[in-house]
Amino acid sequence: MFKKMIGALGIAALAVGQAHAAIQIEWWHAMGGGTTGEKVQQYAQAFNESQDKYEIKPVYKGTYTETMTSAIAAFRAGEQPAIVQVFEVGTATMMAAKGAVYPVHQLMADAGVDWDPSDYLDAVKSYYTTPDGKLLSLPFNSSTPVLFYNKDVFEQAGLDPNNPPSTWAALEDASRKIIDSGTAECGFTTGWQSWVQLENFGAWHNHAIATRANGFEGLDTELKLNDDLFVDHIRQLKEWQDENIFAYGGRRGDPNPLFYTGECAMLMNSSAYYGSVKGETDFDFGMTFLPYRGDVEAAPQNSIIGGATLWVLRGQDPEVYEGVAEFFKYLSSPDVQVDWHESTGYVPITYSAYERARGEGFYDENPGADIAIKQLTYNEPTPASKGLRLGNFVQIRDVLNEELEAVWSGEKGAREALDSAVERGNALLRKFERTAR
């Protein structure tokens, strides 16, 4: 579908011709090599070929952290791009950049572009809105952690490959049977450990990781990651690690090869790895919800997103922003969003795109590909499960990684590590509070 659209747009562009130089619009992004980087280039090209007034110029700037810090430094030097991709935990930092951000809801209104913000998935847009529900940035690549599992290993271990574990207790039982059968060396691994095993674990159990509605209600928030629920969970993971039920394989996507090679039977990581799992494995795999603790009455609630949005930076000429608004409308179209979703594993950011994918039979042909959407929308988000808005959270995640790795290495117990994480994290929150006021 999308290739046909590109061809049609290219023909239209040739008919229009280049009567004048197009207005240049820089888009700094963090989508490197592979499918996501290729799609960013493809979408920019298709938009550019659809008209002759604007030219989107995507510029890869490194990791999410590198991209955000580069944009902030560029703004201070007066050399900022019009658009920058910022990951979800950078939201509070961008909001605090007074005078730097052109809110998307205002941009679209000023440009007079026909745009329906109510079409965006509630679980996606709630992360990036003002208290009265107005979008600050444009949702683009949104994901949530899911459980990938090796169906072949399940069957070989005598487990039902179509009935994956839904609770942590069932996951432990399945892991033991798999290890005892010799079909895999470990039960499960996890990527993005703070996002999956703390932030989403909290949301999935309707338990805030910080006061003040995870920071949505004010800057004077404090971390709650040393509550008993989190301490018990991390302590349990450490005990399972000692029995090879759980294997720690590193940060971000570093543990994925443990699953790709069949060493671990299950992987908890971003739904956006769907394309990679499909391309890197030679076994039948499934996708399902994250496990929940059966003894927590509020669970399961809903998971929260990862990924990033597109922020607009001030300091450009008015005609640049008119082009940005048109490009944002294009990126949000069902054609683009369905293609993005089906190619990468990121969720479609609008209800219309989700319905299009479902109506075309994508989920019938790819069972489990809609798990992320179902998990995000499992229940109406609560103050504890709508997301996080915590300052300096990029640095806080580094702290959490360090403290969790101290647990996995045996240097600290779960309580000691999470107490330390809260103390160190709160110091970073106070530092942000002082600079943001």
Secondary structure by P-SEA (a helix, b strand, c coil): caaaaaaaaaaaaaaaccccccbbbbbbbcccccaaaaaaaaaaaaaaaacccbbbbbbbcccaaaaaaaaaaaaaacccccbbbbcccaaaaaaacccccccaaaaaaaacccccccccccccccccccccccccccccbbbbbbbbbcaaaaaaaccccccccccaaaaaaaaaaaaaacccccccccccccccccaaaaaaaccccccccccccccccccccccaaaaaaaaaaaaaaaacccccccccccaaaaaaacccccccccccaaaaaaacccbbbbbbcccccccccccccbbbbcbbbbbbbccccaaaaaaaaaaaaaaacaaaaaaaaaacccccccaaaaaaaaaacccccccccaaaaaaaaccccccccccccccaaaaaaaaaaaaaaaaaaccccaaaaaaaaaaaaaaaaaaaaaaac
